Amino acid sequence: MKKGILLVNLGTPEEPTPKAVKNFLAEFLSDRRVIRWPRGVWLPILHGIVLQIRPRKTARTYQKIWREEGSPLWIYTKKQTVLLQALMPDAIVRYAMTYGDPGIQETLAEMKQAGMTDLCVVPLYPQYSETTVAPIYDQISRVYQKAAEIPQLRISNSFYDHEGYIQLLADQIKQHLASKTFDMILFSYHGIPVSIVEQGDPYEEQCKRTTQKVMEKLGDIPYAHSYQSKFGPGQWLTPMTSETLRAFPSQNVKKVLVITPGFVADCLETIEEIDDENRGYFMENGGDYFEYVHPFNDSPKFTNILHSIIEEM
């Protein structure tokens, strides 16, 4: 029996150009799990408005964070795969993206060709949501629904309260608290529509649980919990990170430490949205000091957590 390990992240454009961004967004925003509007309503909006306007603006944003090797999300996902392969030399360790390259279907085909008979899939989302983890289930199901041979399959649903993950978040915060004093710690998570939560998605509760468990390790320190990255109309989870940071200075919160526990690797939503855009909102409204805690990225400590998750599956 040959074990295969597949790490899956959201995805990224192949390059920071309007054309590449348009292709990526077309695939991403066409997923019914991501945008649940009726197709007859959404697809004309997507192709007639969103994909005509958004790619050029988003490409300029990607250009700000792009590195020689590619996007930070792709770089760190690949590095974690390399680190995990070194930790598990007898396994076939690969990574794939839900949208864009390398895709789940072709990666699973390559793993089968390499002799995989036992498959463990780890979505790189600590908190489960229909909008992120469920599309991975969908794609894996499509790969195997007509296959003559199916590997022994296990999928990690979430690790929002995994002891190693919680401890590493707490340790990151403690490192920052050791050198500076802050008025507030802000936990910022990617938002989702309220309508999805109302239909049973556990994401909001899992985010709150993560914040609670981290704070149990930190003690009596002021903290707040918010959501970022709202897209389109409709009500999303609140309070919004941008509004929270704008209001902090008037509440005598002048020094803030911001952490994004829902992201395990830096990406557009952390580097550009949090460390640039939202930093600006805070400072422009009277803040004195803004410090951002980067995700785990290529930390070997996070590799050990992934290994632990896999061993427990």
Contacts in CASP RR format, 6 or more apart in sequence:
PFRMAT RR
TARGET T0000
AUTHOR 0000-0000-0000
METHOD contacts of the structure
MODEL  1
MKKGILLVNLGTPEEPTPKAVKNFLAEFLSDRRVIRWPRGVWLPILHGIV
LQIRPRKTARTYQKIWREEGSPLWIYTKKQTVLLQALMPDAIVRYAMTYG
DPGIQETLAEMKQAGMTDLCVVPLYPQYSETTVAPIYDQISRVYQKAAEI
PQLRISNSFYDHEGYIQLLADQIKQHLASKTFDMILFSYHGIPVSIVEQG
DPYEEQCKRTTQKVMEKLGDIPYAHSYQSKFGPGQWLTPMTSETLRAFPS
QNVKKVLVITPGFVADCLETIEEIDDENRGYFMENGGDYFEYVHPFNDSP
KFTNILHSIIEEM
1 117 0 8 1.000
1 118 0 8 1.000
1 152 0 8 1.000
2 91 0 8 1.000
2 92 0 8 1.000
2 114 0 8 1.000
2 115 0 8 1.000
2 116 0 8 1.000
2 117 0 8 1.000
2 118 0 8 1.000
3 88 0 8 1.000
3 90 0 8 1.000
3 91 0 8 1.000
3 92 0 8 1.000
3 116 0 8 1.000
3 117 0 8 1.000
3 118 0 8 1.000
3 119 0 8 1.000
3 120 0 8 1.000
4 91 0 8 1.000
4 92 0 8 1.000
4 93 0 8 1.000
4 94 0 8 1.000
4 111 0 8 1.000
4 116 0 8 1.000
4 118 0 8 1.000
4 119 0 8 1.000
4 120 0 8 1.000
4 151 0 8 1.000
5 84 0 8 1.000
5 88 0 8 1.000
5 91 0 8 1.000
5 92 0 8 1.000
5 93 0 8 1.000
5 94 0 8 1.000
5 120 0 8 1.000
5 122 0 8 1.000
5 310 0 8 1.000
6 94 0 8 1.000
6 95 0 8 1.000
6 96 0 8 1.000
6 104 0 8 1.000
6 107 0 8 1.000
6 108 0 8 1.000
6 111 0 8 1.000
6 119 0 8 1.000
6 120 0 8 1.000
6 121 0 8 1.000
6 122 0 8 1.000
7 77 0 8 1.000
7 80 0 8 1.000
7 81 0 8 1.000
7 84 0 8 1.000
7 93 0 8 1.000
7 94 0 8 1.000
7 95 0 8 1.000
7 96 0 8 1.000
7 122 0 8 1.000
7 124 0 8 1.000
7 306 0 8 1.000
8 95 0 8 1.000
8 96 0 8 1.000
8 97 0 8 1.000
8 98 0 8 1.000
8 104 0 8 1.000
8 121 0 8 1.000
8 122 0 8 1.000
8 123 0 8 1.000
8 124 0 8 1.000
8 136 0 8 1.000
9 73 0 8 1.000
9 77 0 8 1.000
9 95 0 8 1.000
9 97 0 8 1.000
9 98 0 8 1.000
9 123 0 8 1.000
9 124 0 8 1.000
9 265 0 8 1.000
10 28 0 8 1.000
10 73 0 8 1.000
10 97 0 8 1.000
10 98 0 8 1.000
10 99 0 8 1.000
10 132 0 8 1.000
10 267 0 8 1.000
11 24 0 8 1.000
11 28 0 8 1.000
11 73 0 8 1.000
11 74 0 8 1.000
11 97 0 8 1.000
11 98 0 8 1.000
11 99 0 8 1.000
11 100 0 8 1.000
12 24 0 8 1.000
12 70 0 8 1.000
12 71 0 8 1.000
12 73 0 8 1.000
12 74 0 8 1.000
12 97 0 8 1.000
12 100 0 8 1.000
12 267 0 8 1.000
13 20 0 8 1.000
13 21 0 8 1.000
13 23 0 8 1.000
13 24 0 8 1.000
13 59 0 8 1.000
13 62 0 8 1.000
13 71 0 8 1.000
13 100 0 8 1.000
14 20 0 8 1.000
14 23 0 8 1.000
14 24 0 8 1.000
14 100 0 8 1.000
14 101 0 8 1.000
15 66 0 8 1.000
15 70 0 8 1.000
16 59 0 8 1.000
16 62 0 8 1.000
16 63 0 8 1.000
16 66 0 8 1.000
16 71 0 8 1.000
17 59 0 8 1.000
18 55 0 8 1.000
18 56 0 8 1.000
18 59 0 8 1.000
19 55 0 8 1.000
20 59 0 8 1.000
21 54 0 8 1.000
21 55 0 8 1.000
21 56 0 8 1.000
21 58 0 8 1.000
21 59 0 8 1.000
21 62 0 8 1.000
22 51 0 8 1.000
22 55 0 8 1.000
24 99 0 8 1.000
24 100 0 8 1.000
25 50 0 8 1.000
25 51 0 8 1.000
25 54 0 8 1.000
25 55 0 8 1.000
25 58 0 8 1.000
26 46 0 8 1.000
26 47 0 8 1.000
26 51 0 8 1.000
27 99 0 8 1.000
27 100 0 8 1.000
28 34 0 8 1.000
28 99 0 8 1.000
29 35 0 8 1.000
29 46 0 8 1.000
29 50 0 8 1.000
30 43 0 8 1.000
30 46 0 8 1.000
31 99 0 8 1.000
31 135 0 8 1.000
32 39 0 8 1.000
33 130 0 8 1.000
33 131 0 8 1.000
33 134 0 8 1.000
33 135 0 8 1.000
33 138 0 8 1.000
34 131 0 8 1.000
34 135 0 8 1.000
35 42 0 8 1.000
35 46 0 8 1.000
36 193 0 8 1.000
36 195 0 8 1.000
36 196 0 8 1.000
58 268 0 8 1.000
61 268 0 8 1.000
61 272 0 8 1.000
62 71 0 8 1.000
62 268 0 8 1.000
64 271 0 8 1.000
64 272 0 8 1.000
64 276 0 8 1.000
65 71 0 8 1.000
65 72 0 8 1.000
65 266 0 8 1.000
65 268 0 8 1.000
65 271 0 8 1.000
65 272 0 8 1.000
67 75 0 8 1.000
69 75 0 8 1.000
71 267 0 8 1.000
71 268 0 8 1.000
72 265 0 8 1.000
72 266 0 8 1.000
72 267 0 8 1.000
72 271 0 8 1.000
72 297 0 8 1.000
73 265 0 8 1.000
73 266 0 8 1.000
73 267 0 8 1.000
73 268 0 8 1.000
74 97 0 8 1.000
76 264 0 8 1.000
76 265 0 8 1.000
76 266 0 8 1.000
76 295 0 8 1.000
76 297 0 8 1.000
76 298 0 8 1.000
77 95 0 8 1.000
77 97 0 8 1.000
77 124 0 8 1.000
77 265 0 8 1.000
78 95 0 8 1.000
79 297 0 8 1.000
79 298 0 8 1.000
80 95 0 8 1.000
80 124 0 8 1.000
80 264 0 8 1.000
80 265 0 8 1.000
80 298 0 8 1.000
80 302 0 8 1.000
80 303 0 8 1.000
80 306 0 8 1.000
81 93 0 8 1.000
81 94 0 8 1.000
81 95 0 8 1.000
83 298 0 8 1.000
83 300 0 8 1.000
83 303 0 8 1.000
84 93 0 8 1.000
84 303 0 8 1.000
84 306 0 8 1.000
84 307 0 8 1.000
85 91 0 8 1.000
85 93 0 8 1.000
87 303 0 8 1.000
87 304 0 8 1.000
87 307 0 8 1.000
88 307 0 8 1.000
88 310 0 8 1.000
92 111 0 8 1.000
92 114 0 8 1.000
92 115 0 8 1.000
92 116 0 8 1.000
94 102 0 8 1.000
94 107 0 8 1.000
94 110 0 8 1.000
94 111 0 8 1.000
95 102 0 8 1.000
95 107 0 8 1.000
96 102 0 8 1.000
96 103 0 8 1.000
96 104 0 8 1.000
96 106 0 8 1.000
96 107 0 8 1.000
96 108 0 8 1.000
97 103 0 8 1.000
97 104 0 8 1.000
98 104 0 8 1.000
98 132 0 8 1.000
98 135 0 8 1.000
98 136 0 8 1.000
98 139 0 8 1.000
104 136 0 8 1.000
104 139 0 8 1.000
104 140 0 8 1.000
104 143 0 8 1.000
105 139 0 8 1.000
105 142 0 8 1.000
105 143 0 8 1.000
108 119 0 8 1.000
108 140 0 8 1.000
108 143 0 8 1.000
111 119 0 8 1.000
112 151 0 8 1.000
116 151 0 8 1.000
117 151 0 8 1.000
117 152 0 8 1.000
118 151 0 8 1.000
118 152 0 8 1.000
119 151 0 8 1.000
119 152 0 8 1.000
119 153 0 8 1.000
119 154 0 8 1.000
120 154 0 8 1.000
120 155 0 8 1.000
120 156 0 8 1.000
120 310 0 8 1.000
120 313 0 8 1.000
121 136 0 8 1.000
121 140 0 8 1.000
121 153 0 8 1.000
121 154 0 8 1.000
121 155 0 8 1.000
121 156 0 8 1.000
122 155 0 8 1.000
122 156 0 8 1.000
122 306 0 8 1.000
122 309 0 8 1.000
122 310 0 8 1.000
123 132 0 8 1.000
123 133 0 8 1.000
123 136 0 8 1.000
123 155 0 8 1.000
123 156 0 8 1.000
124 264 0 8 1.000
124 265 0 8 1.000
125 132 0 8 1.000
125 133 0 8 1.000
125 158 0 8 1.000
125 262 0 8 1.000
125 264 0 8 1.000
126 158 0 8 1.000
126 159 0 8 1.000
126 160 0 8 1.000
126 162 0 8 1.000
126 165 0 8 1.000
126 206 0 8 1.000
126 210 0 8 1.000
126 261 0 8 1.000
126 262 0 8 1.000
126 264 0 8 1.000
127 158 0 8 1.000
127 160 0 8 1.000
127 189 0 8 1.000
127 203 0 8 1.000
127 206 0 8 1.000
127 207 0 8 1.000
127 210 0 8 1.000
127 262 0 8 1.000
128 157 0 8 1.000
128 158 0 8 1.000
128 160 0 8 1.000
128 201 0 8 1.000
128 202 0 8 1.000
128 203 0 8 1.000
128 206 0 8 1.000
129 192 0 8 1.000
129 196 0 8 1.000
129 201 0 8 1.000
129 202 0 8 1.000
129 203 0 8 1.000
130 196 0 8 1.000
130 201 0 8 1.000
130 203 0 8 1.000
131 192 0 8 1.000
131 196 0 8 1.000
131 201 0 8 1.000
131 203 0 8 1.000
133 157 0 8 1.000
133 158 0 8 1.000
136 155 0 8 1.000
137 155 0 8 1.000
140 153 0 8 1.000
140 155 0 8 1.000
144 150 0 8 1.000
144 153 0 8 1.000
154 313 0 8 1.000
156 309 0 8 1.000
156 310 0 8 1.000
156 313 0 8 1.000
158 206 0 8 1.000
159 165 0 8 1.000
159 305 0 8 1.000
159 309 0 8 1.000
160 206 0 8 1.000
160 207 0 8 1.000
160 209 0 8 1.000
160 210 0 8 1.000
161 206 0 8 1.000
161 209 0 8 1.000
161 210 0 8 1.000
161 213 0 8 1.000
162 305 0 8 1.000
162 308 0 8 1.000
162 309 0 8 1.000
164 305 0 8 1.000
164 308 0 8 1.000
165 305 0 8 1.000
166 210 0 8 1.000
166 213 0 8 1.000
166 214 0 8 1.000
166 217 0 8 1.000
167 217 0 8 1.000
168 296 0 8 1.000
168 299 0 8 1.000
168 301 0 8 1.000
168 302 0 8 1.000
168 305 0 8 1.000
169 210 0 8 1.000
169 214 0 8 1.000
169 259 0 8 1.000
169 261 0 8 1.000
170 214 0 8 1.000
170 217 0 8 1.000
170 218 0 8 1.000
172 259 0 8 1.000
172 293 0 8 1.000
173 185 0 8 1.000
173 214 0 8 1.000
173 218 0 8 1.000
173 257 0 8 1.000
173 259 0 8 1.000
173 293 0 8 1.000
174 218 0 8 1.000
176 182 0 8 1.000
176 257 0 8 1.000
176 291 0 8 1.000
176 293 0 8 1.000
177 218 0 8 1.000
177 221 0 8 1.000
177 257 0 8 1.000
180 255 0 8 1.000
180 257 0 8 1.000
180 289 0 8 1.000
180 291 0 8 1.000
181 255 0 8 1.000
182 255 0 8 1.000
182 256 0 8 1.000
182 257 0 8 1.000
182 289 0 8 1.000
182 291 0 8 1.000
183 222 0 8 1.000
183 248 0 8 1.000
183 252 0 8 1.000
183 253 0 8 1.000
183 254 0 8 1.000
183 255 0 8 1.000
183 256 0 8 1.000
184 222 0 8 1.000
184 223 0 8 1.000
184 224 0 8 1.000
184 248 0 8 1.000
184 253 0 8 1.000
184 255 0 8 1.000
184 256 0 8 1.000
184 257 0 8 1.000
185 218 0 8 1.000
185 221 0 8 1.000
185 222 0 8 1.000
185 223 0 8 1.000
185 224 0 8 1.000
185 256 0 8 1.000
185 257 0 8 1.000
185 258 0 8 1.000
185 259 0 8 1.000
186 223 0 8 1.000
186 224 0 8 1.000
186 225 0 8 1.000
186 226 0 8 1.000
186 241 0 8 1.000
186 244 0 8 1.000
186 245 0 8 1.000
186 256 0 8 1.000
186 257 0 8 1.000
186 258 0 8 1.000
186 259 0 8 1.000
187 207 0 8 1.000
187 210 0 8 1.000
187 211 0 8 1.000
187 214 0 8 1.000
187 223 0 8 1.000
187 224 0 8 1.000
187 225 0 8 1.000
187 226 0 8 1.000
187 259 0 8 1.000
187 260 0 8 1.000
187 261 0 8 1.000
188 226 0 8 1.000
188 227 0 8 1.000
188 228 0 8 1.000
188 241 0 8 1.000
188 258 0 8 1.000
188 259 0 8 1.000
188 260 0 8 1.000
188 274 0 8 1.000
188 278 0 8 1.000
189 207 0 8 1.000
189 225 0 8 1.000
189 226 0 8 1.000
189 227 0 8 1.000
189 228 0 8 1.000
189 237 0 8 1.000
189 260 0 8 1.000
189 261 0 8 1.000
189 262 0 8 1.000
190 227 0 8 1.000
190 228 0 8 1.000
190 229 0 8 1.000
190 262 0 8 1.000
190 263 0 8 1.000
190 269 0 8 1.000
191 227 0 8 1.000
191 228 0 8 1.000
191 229 0 8 1.000
191 230 0 8 1.000
191 236 0 8 1.000
191 237 0 8 1.000
192 201 0 8 1.000
192 203 0 8 1.000
192 204 0 8 1.000
192 227 0 8 1.000
192 236 0 8 1.000
192 237 0 8 1.000
193 234 0 8 1.000
193 235 0 8 1.000
193 236 0 8 1.000
193 237 0 8 1.000
194 234 0 8 1.000
194 235 0 8 1.000
194 236 0 8 1.000
194 237 0 8 1.000
195 234 0 8 1.000
195 235 0 8 1.000
196 203 0 8 1.000
197 203 0 8 1.000
197 204 0 8 1.000
197 237 0 8 1.000
204 237 0 8 1.000
207 225 0 8 1.000
207 227 0 8 1.000
207 261 0 8 1.000
207 262 0 8 1.000
208 225 0 8 1.000
210 261 0 8 1.000
210 262 0 8 1.000
211 223 0 8 1.000
211 225 0 8 1.000
211 261 0 8 1.000
214 261 0 8 1.000
215 221 0 8 1.000
215 223 0 8 1.000
222 253 0 8 1.000
224 239 0 8 1.000
224 244 0 8 1.000
225 239 0 8 1.000
226 238 0 8 1.000
226 239 0 8 1.000
226 240 0 8 1.000
226 241 0 8 1.000
226 244 0 8 1.000
227 236 0 8 1.000
227 237 0 8 1.000
227 238 0 8 1.000
227 239 0 8 1.000
227 240 0 8 1.000
227 241 0 8 1.000
228 240 0 8 1.000
228 241 0 8 1.000
228 242 0 8 1.000
228 260 0 8 1.000
228 269 0 8 1.000
228 273 0 8 1.000
228 274 0 8 1.000
228 278 0 8 1.000
229 269 0 8 1.000
229 273 0 8 1.000
230 236 0 8 1.000
230 240 0 8 1.000
241 274 0 8 1.000
241 278 0 8 1.000
242 277 0 8 1.000
242 278 0 8 1.000
242 281 0 8 1.000
245 256 0 8 1.000
245 258 0 8 1.000
245 278 0 8 1.000
245 281 0 8 1.000
245 282 0 8 1.000
245 285 0 8 1.000
246 281 0 8 1.000
246 282 0 8 1.000
246 285 0 8 1.000
247 285 0 8 1.000
248 254 0 8 1.000
248 256 0 8 1.000
248 282 0 8 1.000
248 285 0 8 1.000
248 287 0 8 1.000
249 282 0 8 1.000
249 285 0 8 1.000
249 286 0 8 1.000
249 287 0 8 1.000
250 285 0 8 1.000
253 287 0 8 1.000
254 286 0 8 1.000
254 287 0 8 1.000
254 288 0 8 1.000
254 289 0 8 1.000
255 287 0 8 1.000
255 288 0 8 1.000
255 289 0 8 1.000
256 282 0 8 1.000
256 287 0 8 1.000
256 289 0 8 1.000
256 290 0 8 1.000
256 291 0 8 1.000
257 291 0 8 1.000
257 293 0 8 1.000
258 274 0 8 1.000
258 278 0 8 1.000
258 290 0 8 1.000
258 291 0 8 1.000
258 292 0 8 1.000
258 293 0 8 1.000
259 292 0 8 1.000
259 293 0 8 1.000
260 269 0 8 1.000
260 270 0 8 1.000
260 274 0 8 1.000
260 293 0 8 1.000
260 295 0 8 1.000
262 295 0 8 1.000
263 269 0 8 1.000
263 270 0 8 1.000
263 295 0 8 1.000
264 295 0 8 1.000
264 296 0 8 1.000
264 297 0 8 1.000
264 302 0 8 1.000
265 295 0 8 1.000
265 296 0 8 1.000
265 297 0 8 1.000
266 294 0 8 1.000
266 295 0 8 1.000
266 297 0 8 1.000
270 292 0 8 1.000
270 294 0 8 1.000
270 295 0 8 1.000
274 292 0 8 1.000
275 292 0 8 1.000
279 290 0 8 1.000
279 292 0 8 1.000
280 290 0 8 1.000
282 290 0 8 1.000
283 290 0 8 1.000
296 302 0 8 1.000
END
